[in-house]
Amino acid sequence: MLDRFVTYRIGGSPRPERRLLIVPEDGMWPPAEVSLSTPLGITLLGLSVGDRMCMIGADERQSACVEILAVGPSAASGIARQPAFSRGSKLLPVVG
């Protein structure tokens, strides 16, 4: 589900949310993303449409269960992202 848009509902909220599940280093647009380094991101990882799970690290007294409504196609098809492993690396000059 990484690098895919996920539509989910938290705690039975009538309004679903749709965000891109990313690794922290790939953040480009925070209002539209959820990072794997957050409790919500950890919870979303590995779930499928129709699955429901209480959020990792949530207070048991609160209704913080997440329900997956839809999983979209990979975001790489329409968004130009620089892979995290290539950031900070320097290109070597071509000698010739």
N, C-alpha and C positions, 0 to 999 in steps of 0.2 A: 504494500500500500504506500510505500515511500515514494515521494514525488508524484503523488496523485491527489486530486481534489476529493475530499471526503465530506459528505453531507451527514450531519449527526444532530442529535437532540440530547441535551443534558437535563436530567432530572424531570423529565416529562414536560418540559417547556413547550408551549404551542408553536414557538418559532424555531425552526431548524437553522443551523449554521453550516456554512460551506467554507472549508479552508484547505490549503495545500499542506500536506504533511512533509516536512523537510528535516534535514540534519541542520544543526545550528549554524554551521559555516556557510550554508547556502541561502541564508536569509536575504531577501531583496525587497519585500513588501510586507512588513509585519502585520498590517491589518488583515491580510488575506492568507496568512500562514500560521501554522502551529508547529513548533519545534519538538523534535524527539526528546529534548532535554526538559520538557515540562511534564507534569503529571498527566495532562490531557493527551499529549503526544505519545507517551508511554502506553497509555490505555488504548489509544486508537490502533497502535501497531499490532498487526496480526488479526484484527477483527474483520469479519465479513458482513455483508448486508444482512440485516435482520438480527445480528448479534447484539447483546446488551451486557454491559459489564460495569460494575461500580468503579469509579475513577481511582486509580492507584494513589494512595496517600490521602484520600478524602476522609473527612470526619464521618464516622458511621451514623451519626445522628442526622446528618443532612442527606437529602435525596440527590446525590451526585452521581447517579448512574448514567452511562452514555449508551445511546442506542444508535447504531449505524443505519442510515436510511439509503445511502447511495455511495458508490465509489466510482469516480470518473476515470477517464483514460490518463495515461502518463502525461505529466505536464511538459515533458521534454519535447513533445511534438509541436508545441506552439510558443514556448518560452525559451529564449537563449540564456542558458545558465552556464557559468564557468564552474566546472567540477571543483569541489573543495580540495582535492589532492593537487591541483595545478596552481593554486593560489600561493603566491610567495616564491614560486620557483622562477629562476632567471633563465632566459634563453641564452644559449652560448652563441658567440659570433661564428659565422660561417667563414672558414679559412679556405682559400682556394686560389 
